[in-house]
Amino acid sequence: MTTSTDRYRSFVNSPLGSSIGKRLGLPRPAELRRHSPGSPLLDGPAVVLGSGALAPDVTLLLKAAGVAVVDADSPDRLGAVVLDATTLSSVADLGVLRDPLGPAVRRLGPSGRLLVLARAADTTDEPAVAAARQALDGFVRSAAKELRRGATANLVVVAEDAEPAAWESTVRFFLSARSAFVDGQVVRVGVAATNAPDDWDRPLEGRVAVVTGAAQGIGAAIAQTLARDGARVVCADLPAQGERLAVVANRARGTALQVDITAADAAERIAAHADERYGGLDILVHNAGITRDKLLVNMPEAQWSAVLAVNLESQLRINEHLLEQKVLGSGARVVCAASTSGIAGNRGQTNYAASKAGIIGMVRSAAPAFADIGATINAVAPGFIETEMTARMPFATREVARRICSLQQGGQPVDVAETIGWLAQTASVAVNGQVVRVCGQSLVGA
């Protein structure tokens, strides 16, 4: 599932290239640690800082996962630094971000993790409290730009009354190699009752998933990753992609469904296929999408309409039908593919960016209705991902796109898939209405 076309990264990480790169002062994108079944949660011990209510439970989580938790002054090379900043209430309290956090971060190893846990900055808070809490946003995003050797920094905002089970899947995701290309992000975890999976290596065991646009690229990686994590997968794509779709479905040990998602009966066909083959539907991944790039002043109506129909209207219509018919019920997970283009815009992509921004609006608006039935809807927004499509980009454009993120490289399709797999877990019920960028903290959409 890994596509490696970044020859520069491969070269500067080779013995010869590393030597030349150091002499010339060239940037050296790290080889990121990615998840494989059975791999440890962290590649090294962890330090847990802060005196908030979450710190003891995080320590228990890490120890239960087989991670050694060491003292702040330990000389060990660290796999992660976790700061419980939930008690911050003044500017003076922010001193913890420099010391002892700063010295601990200095000891982070390759692909290390800095994870900050906080409370939301609410308009009802005292100004000093809100200021201290909001300061963490800027701190984490800036710290992420300073880390080296593939290390990442992220912020998890935990609701006041959230039990450990509500945030465990999120903490595990951001600490693990599954989040290799998720950097500088802020995720909010609400209050919802849930249970941990029997096996964190197969958190989707027994669940039924439908992935649209599954015949290639990111869609194929999603199907295979969900299947690896225990889901039974329906791989859906256009009839014209039938041969490729069958290959992906076979690899995922799932079934293939040839369907045009813009067709009036697409939702009925998806529901019927999932029910006939597996007895229901638990996870729906709206991955299918198209581009028809052209400057706005030159864009034909057909290109405009086609992109909106595939990327946005189809998702709205399918979601509405599956909710009305109660195909999606308690425990359902819907994950939609947005894009950093929908956040920051992109020249020649007014139609595509509008459709992807529309997905973000849809997810945020629909989240309360999903929560009412014990379900969730979230979005992922990929940045530059190494696919067949990006491999055809002009060389200079492709190289710039790779280097303008904190991790100085493009992501892999599996990086998007891993993020979707986390959001698809039953244990992630407290994450709802969120948009998570999978972009290595790109300057585009930052």
C-alpha positions in Angstrom: 0.0 0.0 0.0 3.1 2.3 0.0 3.9 4.1 -3.2 7.5 5.4 -3.2 8.2 7.8 -6.1 10.2 10.3 -4.0 13.7 9.7 -5.4 15.1 12.8 -3.6 14.0 11.4 -0.2 15.4 8.0 -0.9 18.7 9.5 -2.1 19.3 11.8 1.0 18.5 8.9 3.3 21.1 6.6 1.6 24.7 6.5 3.0 26.1 8.4 0.0 23.2 10.9 -0.3 23.2 11.6 3.5 26.9 12.5 3.3 26.4 14.8 0.3 23.3 16.3 1.8 25.0 17.2 5.1 27.9 18.9 3.3 25.5 20.9 1.1 23.0 21.6 3.8 20.1 20.0 2.0 16.8 19.2 3.7 16.6 15.5 4.7 13.0 14.2 4.8 12.8 11.4 7.3 11.7 7.9 6.6 8.5 7.8 8.6 7.6 5.0 10.9 4.3 3.4 9.7 2.0 0.9 11.4 2.2 -2.9 10.8 0.1 -5.5 12.7 1.7 -6.5 15.9 4.1 -3.5 16.1 4.4 -1.7 19.4 2.5 1.5 20.1 5.7 3.5 20.5 9.3 3.0 19.5 10.7 3.9 22.9 9.6 5.0 26.3 7.3 7.8 27.1 7.2 10.8 29.5 3.9 12.0 30.9 3.9 15.5 32.2 1.3 17.7 33.9 -0.8 17.3 37.0 -4.2 17.2 35.4 -6.8 14.5 35.9 -5.9 12.8 32.6 -2.2 12.2 33.4 -2.8 9.1 35.6 -5.1 7.5 33.1 -2.7 8.2 30.2 0.1 6.6 32.2 -2.1 3.5 32.8 -3.0 3.4 29.1 0.7 3.5 28.1 1.7 0.8 30.5 -1.2 -1.5 29.5 0.1 -1.1 25.9 3.5 -2.2 26.9 5.2 1.2 26.9 7.7 2.1 29.6 6.8 5.4 31.3 10.0 7.1 32.5 10.7 10.2 34.6 11.0 13.6 33.0 14.8 13.7 33.8 15.5 10.3 32.3 18.3 10.3 29.7 16.5 7.8 27.5 15.7 8.6 23.9 11.9 9.0 24.0 9.1 7.6 21.8 6.6 10.1 23.0 6.1 13.1 25.3 2.5 13.6 26.6 1.5 16.8 28.4 -1.7 17.0 30.4 -2.4 20.7 30.1 -6.0 20.5 31.3 -5.3 22.5 34.4 -3.9 25.6 32.6 -5.8 28.7 33.7 -3.3 31.6 33.4 -0.5 33.0 31.3 1.9 32.0 34.1 0.8 28.4 33.8 2.1 28.4 30.2 5.6 28.2 31.6 5.2 24.4 31.6 5.4 24.6 27.8 9.0 25.7 28.1 10.2 23.8 31.1 9.9 20.8 31.7 8.3 20.2 28.3 11.1 21.7 26.2 13.9 19.5 27.6 11.8 16.4 27.2 10.9 17.2 23.6 14.7 17.5 22.9 15.0 13.8 23.6 12.3 12.7 21.1 13.6 10.0 18.8 12.8 9.5 15.1 9.1 9.5 14.4 8.5 10.6 18.0 5.3 12.0 19.2 4.4 15.2 21.1 0.8 15.0 22.3 -0.9 17.7 24.3 -4.2 17.1 26.1 -6.3 20.2 26.9 -9.7 21.6 27.7 -11.6 23.8 25.2 -11.3 27.5 25.3 -15.0 28.5 25.8 -16.6 31.9 25.5 -18.0 31.5 29.0 -14.5 31.1 30.5 -12.7 33.9 32.3 -10.5 35.7 29.7 -7.3 34.5 31.4 -8.5 30.9 31.3 -9.6 31.1 27.6 -6.3 32.8 26.7 -4.2 30.0 28.3 -6.2 27.3 26.7 -6.3 28.9 23.2 -2.5 29.5 23.5 -2.0 25.7 23.2 -3.3 25.8 19.6 -0.6 28.2 18.4 2.0 26.4 20.6 1.3 22.9 19.2 1.1 24.1 15.5 4.5 25.9 15.9 6.1 23.1 17.8 5.1 20.7 15.0 7.1 22.9 12.6 10.2 22.6 14.8 10.3 18.9 15.3 12.8 16.8 13.3 13.3 13.3 12.1 9.6 12.6 11.4 8.4 13.5 14.8 4.9 15.1 15.0 2.9 17.3 17.4 -0.9 17.3 17.9 -3.5 18.7 20.3 -6.4 16.7 21.7 -9.1 18.9 23.3 -11.0 16.7 25.8 -14.5 17.5 27.1 -14.7 18.1 30.9 -16.8 15.0 31.7 -15.2 12.6 29.1 -14.3 9.2 30.5 -11.0 7.6 29.5 -12.8 5.2 27.2 -14.0 8.3 25.2 -10.5 9.5 24.4 -8.4 6.3 24.4 -8.8 5.6 20.7 -7.8 9.1 19.8 -4.7 9.1 22.1 -3.7 5.7 20.8 -4.0 7.0 17.2 -1.9 10.1 17.6 0.8 8.2 19.6 1.0 5.3 17.1 2.6 4.9 13.7 -0.9 5.0 12.2 -0.7 8.8 12.4 2.6 9.1 10.6 1.4 11.9 8.3 -1.0 13.7 10.6 0.8 16.7 12.1 -0.1 20.0 13.7 -3.8 19.0 14.1 -6.4 19.8 16.7 -9.1 17.2 17.4 -11.9 17.6 19.9 -13.2 14.7 21.9 -16.7 14.9 23.4 -18.6 12.9 25.9 -20.0 9.6 24.8 -20.2 6.1 26.3 -18.1 3.5 24.6 -16.0 0.3 25.1 -12.5 -0.5 24.0 -12.2 -3.2 21.2 -11.2 -6.7 22.2 -8.0 -6.3 20.1 -6.5 -2.9 19.3 -4.8 -4.5 16.3 -8.2 -5.4 14.8 -10.5 -2.7 16.1 -13.0 -3.2 13.2 -13.6 -6.9 13.8 -17.0 -7.9 12.5 -17.9 -4.5 11.1 -19.2 -4.1 7.6 -17.8 -1.2 5.5 -18.5 0.3 2.1 -15.8 2.2 0.4 -16.6 4.3 -2.7 -14.0 5.0 -5.4 -12.2 1.8 -4.2 -10.7 0.7 -7.5 -7.4 2.5 -7.1 -5.2 4.9 -5.2 -6.4 6.1 -1.9 -9.7 4.1 -2.2 -7.8 0.8 -2.6 -5.6 1.6 0.4 -8.7 2.4 2.5 -10.4 -1.0 1.5 -7.2 -3.0 2.4 -6.6 -1.1 5.6 -10.2 -1.6 6.9 -10.0 -5.3 6.0 -6.6 -5.6 7.8 -8.3 -4.1 10.9 -11.1 -6.7 10.8 -13.8 -5.2 8.6 -15.7 -7.0 5.9 -15.5 -4.6 3.0 -17.7 -3.8 0.0 -15.5 -2.1 -2.7 -17.6 0.2 -4.8 -16.7 2.0 -8.0 -17.9 2.7 -11.6 -18.6 -0.3 -14.0 -15.7 1.0 -16.2 -13.3 0.2 -13.3 -14.7 -3.3 -13.0 -11.4 -5.2 -13.6 -9.4 -3.1 -11.1 -12.2 -3.1 -8.6 -12.3 -6.9 -8.6 -8.5 -7.1 -7.9 -8.9 -4.7 -4.9 -11.9 -6.6 -3.6 -10.1 -9.9 -3.8 -7.1 -8.4 -1.9 -9.4 -7.1 0.8 -11.3 -10.4 0.8 -14.4 -8.4 0.3 -17.0 -8.0 -2.5 -17.1 -5.7 -5.5 -20.1 -3.4 -6.3 -20.2 -1.7 -9.6 -22.2 1.4 -9.1 -22.4 5.0 -10.3 -22.8 7.0 -7.0 -24.5 9.8 -8.9 -27.3 7.5 -10.0 -30.7 8.0 -8.4 -30.7 4.4 -7.1 -27.1 4.4 -5.8 -28.0 4.5 -2.1 -30.6 1.6 -2.5 -28.0 -0.5 -4.4 -25.4 0.1 -1.7 -27.7 -0.8 1.1 -29.1 -3.9 -0.7 -25.6 -5.2 -1.5 -24.3 -4.8 2.1 -27.5 -6.4 3.5 -27.5 -9.3 1.1 -23.8 -10.1 1.5 -23.2 -9.2 5.1 -26.4 -8.5 6.9 -26.1 -4.7 7.2 -23.9 -1.7 7.0 -21.7 -0.1 9.8 -19.1 2.0 8.1 -19.5 4.2 5.0 -16.5 5.9 3.4 -17.3 8.5 0.8 -14.0 8.4 -1.0 -15.1 8.7 -4.7 -14.2 12.0 -6.3 -13.2 13.6 -9.5 -11.3 16.7 -10.7 -12.1 18.8 -13.8 -9.6 21.6 -13.5 -9.9 24.9 -15.4 -9.8 28.6 -14.6 -13.2 29.9 -13.5 -13.6 32.2 -16.5 -13.0 29.3 -18.9 -15.0 26.6 -17.1 -17.8 24.9 -19.0 -21.0 24.2 -17.1 -20.6 20.5 -17.7 -17.2 20.4 -15.8 -18.6 22.5 -13.0 -21.7 20.3 -12.6 -19.9 17.0 -12.9 -17.5 17.7 -10.0 -20.3 19.0 -7.7 -22.5 16.0 -8.6 -19.8 13.4 -7.8 -18.0 15.0 -4.9 -20.8 16.6 -3.0 -24.4 16.0 -4.2 -24.0 12.2 -4.2 -22.8 12.2 -0.6 -25.7 14.3 0.6 -28.2 12.1 -1.2 -26.8 8.8 -0.1 -26.5 9.9 3.5 -30.1 11.2 3.6 -31.5 7.9 2.2 -29.5 5.6 4.4 -30.5 7.6 7.5 -34.2 7.8 6.5 -34.3 4.1 5.9 -32.4 3.4 9.1 -29.6 1.6 7.2 -27.2 3.7 9.3 -28.1 3.4 12.9 -26.5 3.3 16.3 -22.8 2.6 16.0 -22.6 3.7 12.4 -19.5 5.6 11.1 -19.5 7.8 8.1 -16.2 9.3 6.9 -16.0 11.7 4.0 -13.0 12.7 1.9 -12.5 16.4 1.8 -9.3 18.1 0.8 -6.9 20.8 1.8 -8.0 22.5 -1.4 -11.4 22.9 0.2 -9.7 24.7 3.1 -7.2 26.9 1.4 -8.4 26.9 -2.2 -6.3 26.1 -5.3 -5.8 27.9 -8.6 -7.9 26.3 -11.4 -10.0 24.3 -8.9 -12.9 26.5 -8.0 -15.3 23.6 -8.7 -13.3 21.0 -6.8 -12.5 23.3 -3.9 -16.2 24.3 -3.6 -17.2 20.7 -3.5 -14.6 19.8 -0.8 -15.5 22.8 1.3 -19.1 21.8 1.0 -18.3 18.4 2.4 -16.8 20.1 5.5 -20.0 22.1 5.9 -22.1 19.0 5.5 -20.2 17.1 8.1 -20.4 19.8 10.7 -24.1 20.3 10.1 -25.0 16.7 10.1 -22.9 15.7 13.3 -25.7 16.5 15.8 -28.3 14.3 14.0 -25.7 11.5 13.8 -25.0 11.9 17.5 -28.7 11.6 18.3 -28.7 8.0 17.0 -25.3 7.1 18.4 -23.5 7.4 15.1 -20.7 9.8 13.9 -19.8 11.6 10.7 -16.3 13.1 10.2 -14.1 14.2 7.3 -10.4 13.7 6.4 -8.7 16.4 4.3 -5.7 14.9 2.5 -2.9 17.1 1.3 -0.3 16.0 -1.2 -0.5 12.2 -1.4 1.7 10.0 -3.6 -0.6 8.4 -6.1 -0.6 7.7 -9.9 -2.3 11.1 -10.4 0.4 13.1 -8.5 3.1 11.1 -10.2 2.0 12.6 -13.5 2.4 16.2 -12.2 5.2 18.3 -13.7 8.4 17.7 -11.8 8.9 21.1 -10.3 5.2 21.4 -9.2 5.4 17.9 -7.6 8.7 18.7 -5.8 7.3 21.9 -4.3 4.2 20.2 -3.2 6.2 17.5 -1.4 8.5 19.9 0.5 6.0 22.6 1.7 4.9 20.6 4.7 6.7 20.2 8.1 7.5 16.6 7.2 9.1 17.7 3.9 7.5 14.9 1.8 4.3 13.6 0.4 2.0 11.3 2.2 1.1 7.7 1.2 -2.4 6.5 0.5 -2.2 4.3 3.6 -1.9 7.5 5.7 -5.3 8.6 4.7 -6.6 5.1 5.2 -5.2 4.8 8.7 -6.9 8.1 9.7 -10.2 6.8 8.3 -9.7 3.5 10.2 -9.4 5.4 13.5 -12.5 7.4 12.8 -14.4 4.2 11.8 -13.8 2.5 15.2 -16.7 2.0 17.6 -14.3 3.4 20.3 -14.1 6.7 18.4 -17.8 7.6 19.0 -16.8 10.8 20.9 -15.1 12.2 17.8 -17.9 13.7 15.7 -18.2 16.5 13.2 -14.4 16.8 13.0 -12.2 17.6 10.0 -8.7 16.1 10.2 -6.0 17.1 7.7 -3.7 14.3 6.5 -1.0 16.5 5.0 2.1 16.5 7.2 1.2 20.0 8.3 1.3 21.5 4.8 1.5 25.2 4.5 -1.5 24.9 2.2 -4.5 25.0 4.5 -2.4 25.4 7.6 
